[in-house]
């Protein structure tokens, strides 16, 4: 539970704090750089996952090494899609109005396609390991099917919108 809260704080809360701090520290745009671009950079920089040196410090001082190791792995896995979507949304923020929908649809297409592949992979793993027989995994399988259908709809909409444009 503690590692999950730390991963959530590092991936969600810290980027928002970085965004606000950059806005507070820098009073205005300097040298043709706007405050919006600097605060967006602060947000994106804070979405990077935890550095592996934390594991080295934990092993040197023997402080819950296994918890730190798993937290770094899960934090990296969780922050990768967050970094991608955040970078795309920063592009949308500075995009012209006519390219706004194209960027959104391309992001939806990419994220939905990757999600569908990952969902299919986990679904196959559940079937081969026979874990789908227990009740919690049955509920999870239903959520996975619903998420797959949602991703399929998003990818279909994005492909249709991109073909019409």
Buried (B, 14 or more C-beta within 10 A) or exposed (E): EEBEEBBEEBBBEBBEEBBEEBBEEBEEEEEEEEBBBBBBBBBBEBBBBBEEEBBEEBEEEEEEEEEBBEBBBBBBEBBBBBBBBBBBBBBBEEBEEEEEBBBBBBBBBBBBBBBBEBBEEEBEEBEEEEBBEEEEBEEBBEEBEEBBEEBBEBBEBBBEBBEEE
